[in-house]
Amino acid sequence: MPAPEDAPVRRVSTGGLVALNLAGLAVVAVLAGLGTWQVQRLAWKRDLIERVETRIHAAPAPAPATATAEADAYRRVAATGVFLHDRATLVQAVTALGGGFWVLTPLRAGDGRTILVNRGFVPSDRRDPAAWAPASGPVTIAGLIRMSEPGGAFLRSNDPAANRWYSRDVAAIAAARGLPEVAPYFIDAEAAPGPGGLPVGGLTVVDFPNNHLVYAITWFVLAAMTLAALALADLQALRARSAPPARSRSV
């Protein structure tokens, strides 16, 4: 009965090996591209954090007529005018102090412009303005420029008709309250004493998650692993081609 002297060596065709290498190199290129993109995002995020840190600690500048997220988000500004307390809007919020509402009150400036000011947070059981609305009169507020939050929150849309607000949507609030010439941003007011200590200002959270370095390392490691697997496959194919053909003998 014939028996093999050695196990047969499995050989990969030249076409199959070329296809394997091309596919593998394509995967390596994609992974390396993703890693490079994350490195670029890391540089952008670090620059953003540095710019925002500079803005929030700068002396307050006059509130501008308009603003963009790239140039003005979290810029420290000041504005003088009269609060229109009868047109304030309560926006649902969850803060370090618990659940409640942001108090967004229009500030009518001397030049006729209106700026929505997030005066701060009030708990749910203190939502009655009579408990914390100050007397009318000119005020000067300082705070950070925040960009409008259109639409609502996750799975919860703003409902102006029912006066239910889940995000600080400047345009929608202005329309619902009949406010003309409203700046396209709102100001998060800094902490300032008020009746009964409410609303509580200065609760702006400035936090930019920065995981881009971890993502970049992950993509580059996957690219290196794929390249190593390709090299191992090529080495095994080379050994298979150089191995002598299997011999068999009869007993």
C-alpha positions in Angstrom: 0.0 0.0 0.0 1.6 3.3 -1.0 2.2 5.8 1.8 3.4 9.4 1.5 6.9 10.0 2.7 6.3 13.6 3.5 3.1 15.8 3.6 2.5 17.5 0.3 3.4 21.2 0.2 0.5 23.5 -0.7 1.5 25.9 -3.4 -0.2 29.2 -4.2 -0.5 30.2 -7.8 1.2 33.3 -9.0 -2.1 35.0 -9.9 -3.5 34.2 -6.5 -0.5 35.6 -4.7 -0.6 38.8 -6.7 -4.3 39.2 -6.0 -3.7 38.6 -2.3 -0.9 41.2 -2.1 -2.9 43.8 -4.0 -5.9 43.4 -1.7 -3.7 43.4 1.3 -1.8 46.6 0.2 -5.2 48.3 -0.5 -6.3 47.5 3.1 -2.9 48.8 4.4 -3.4 52.0 2.4 -6.9 52.6 3.8 -5.8 51.9 7.4 -2.7 54.2 7.0 -5.0 56.9 5.5 -7.3 56.7 8.5 -4.4 57.0 10.8 -3.0 60.0 9.0 -6.5 61.6 9.1 -6.7 61.1 12.8 -3.2 62.7 13.2 -4.6 65.7 11.3 -7.7 65.8 13.4 -5.5 65.7 16.5 -3.6 68.8 15.3 -6.9 70.6 14.6 -8.4 69.6 18.0 -5.3 70.8 19.9 -5.4 74.1 18.0 -9.2 74.5 18.8 -8.6 73.8 22.5 -5.8 76.4 22.6 -7.9 79.0 20.8 -10.9 78.4 23.1 -8.8 78.6 26.2 -7.4 81.9 25.0 -10.9 83.3 24.3 -12.6 82.3 27.6 -9.8 84.0 29.6 -9.6 87.2 27.6 -11.1 90.5 28.7 -14.7 90.8 27.4 -15.1 92.5 24.0 -18.3 94.2 22.8 -20.9 91.7 21.7 -20.7 91.5 17.8 -23.6 91.8 15.5 -22.9 88.4 14.1 -20.7 85.4 14.9 -19.4 82.1 13.4 -18.5 79.0 15.2 -15.0 78.9 13.9 -14.1 82.5 14.8 -16.3 83.3 17.8 -17.6 80.2 19.7 -16.8 80.7 23.4 -15.5 84.2 22.9 -15.9 86.3 26.0 -18.1 89.4 25.4 -20.1 92.0 27.2 -23.4 93.7 26.3 -25.4 96.4 27.8 -29.2 96.8 27.5 -32.6 96.1 29.1 -33.9 92.6 29.8 -37.3 91.8 28.3 -38.4 89.5 31.1 -41.9 89.0 29.7 -40.4 87.2 26.7 -38.1 84.9 28.6 -37.9 81.2 27.5 -37.3 78.2 29.7 -35.2 75.5 28.0 -35.0 72.1 29.7 -31.5 71.3 31.0 -29.5 68.8 33.0 -26.6 70.3 34.8 -24.2 69.5 37.7 -26.9 71.0 39.9 -29.5 68.5 38.6 -32.5 68.9 36.3 -34.3 72.1 35.6 -34.2 74.9 33.0 -32.0 77.4 31.3 -33.4 80.9 31.5 -33.0 82.6 28.1 -34.0 86.2 28.3 -33.8 88.7 25.4 -31.5 91.7 26.0 -32.6 94.8 24.1 -29.4 96.8 23.4 -29.3 100.6 23.0 -28.8 100.3 19.2 -32.0 98.3 18.8 -30.4 94.9 18.5 -31.6 92.0 20.6 -29.4 89.3 22.0 -30.6 86.2 23.7 -28.9 85.8 27.1 -28.8 82.5 28.9 -28.9 84.0 32.4 -28.3 80.6 34.0 -30.0 77.6 35.6 -33.1 77.3 37.7 -34.3 74.0 39.3 -37.7 72.6 38.2 -39.4 73.7 41.4 -38.2 77.3 41.0 -39.4 77.9 37.5 -41.7 80.7 38.4 -40.0 84.0 37.3 -41.6 85.8 40.2 -39.0 84.1 42.5 -35.9 85.4 40.6 -36.7 88.0 37.9 -34.9 91.2 38.8 -36.3 94.7 38.5 -36.3 96.3 35.1 -33.5 98.7 34.2 -30.2 98.8 32.2 -27.8 96.0 32.9 -24.4 95.0 31.6 -23.7 91.3 31.3 -20.6 89.4 30.5 -20.4 85.9 29.2 -19.4 83.5 26.4 -20.7 83.4 22.9 -22.5 80.2 22.1 -23.9 79.1 18.8 -27.5 78.4 18.2 -28.7 74.8 18.8 -31.4 74.3 16.2 -34.1 71.6 16.2 -34.1 70.2 19.7 -32.4 67.5 21.7 -31.9 63.8 21.0 -35.3 62.3 20.1 -37.0 65.5 21.5 -37.9 68.2 19.1 -38.7 71.8 20.2 -42.4 72.5 20.2 -42.9 76.3 20.1 -46.7 76.0 20.0 -46.7 74.2 23.3 -43.8 76.2 24.7 -41.7 73.2 25.1 -38.0 73.8 24.5 -35.2 71.2 24.6 -32.4 73.2 22.9 -31.4 76.8 22.7 -32.6 77.4 19.1 -32.1 81.2 18.7 -34.1 81.6 15.5 -37.0 79.5 16.7 -37.2 81.3 20.0 -36.9 84.7 18.4 -39.8 83.8 16.0 -42.0 82.4 18.9 -41.4 85.5 21.0 -41.7 88.0 18.2 -38.2 89.4 18.5 -36.8 91.4 15.6 -33.1 91.9 14.7 -31.9 89.1 16.9 -28.2 88.2 16.9 -27.6 84.6 15.5 -26.0 83.5 18.8 -26.7 83.6 22.5 -24.6 84.5 25.4 -23.9 82.2 28.4 -23.9 84.7 31.2 -21.2 84.5 33.9 -22.1 83.9 37.5 -23.7 87.1 39.0 -25.7 87.6 42.1 -29.5 87.6 41.6 -32.7 87.4 43.7 -32.4 84.3 45.8 -29.2 83.3 44.0 -31.1 82.4 40.8 -30.6 81.9 38.0 -27.2 80.3 38.5 -24.9 81.5 35.8 -21.4 80.5 34.9 -22.2 76.8 34.3 -20.8 76.7 30.7 -19.1 73.3 30.2 -16.1 73.7 27.9 -15.0 70.2 27.1 -13.7 68.9 23.8 -13.1 65.1 23.8 -9.7 64.4 22.3 -9.2 60.7 21.5 -7.6 61.2 18.1 -4.1 60.0 19.2 -5.6 56.7 20.4 -7.5 56.3 17.2 -4.4 57.1 15.1 -2.3 54.5 17.0 -5.1 52.0 16.5 -5.3 52.5 12.7 -1.5 52.4 12.3 -1.1 49.2 14.4 -3.8 47.5 12.3 -2.0 48.6 9.1 1.3 47.2 10.5 -0.4 43.9 11.4 -1.9 43.6 8.0 1.5 44.3 6.4 3.1 41.7 8.6 0.4 39.1 7.7 1.1 39.8 4.0 4.8 39.3 4.5 4.2 36.0 6.3 1.9 34.8 3.5 4.6 35.7 0.9 7.3 34.0 2.8 5.3 30.8 3.1 4.5 30.9 -0.6 8.2 31.3 -1.4 9.1 28.4 0.8 6.4 26.2 -0.9 7.8 27.0 -4.3 11.4 26.2 -3.3 10.5 22.9 -1.6 11.3 19.7 -3.5 8.3 17.8 -4.8 6.9 15.2 -2.5 8.0 11.6 -3.1 6.0 8.5 -2.4 7.1 4.8 -2.1 5.4 1.5 -2.1 5.7 -1.1 0.7 
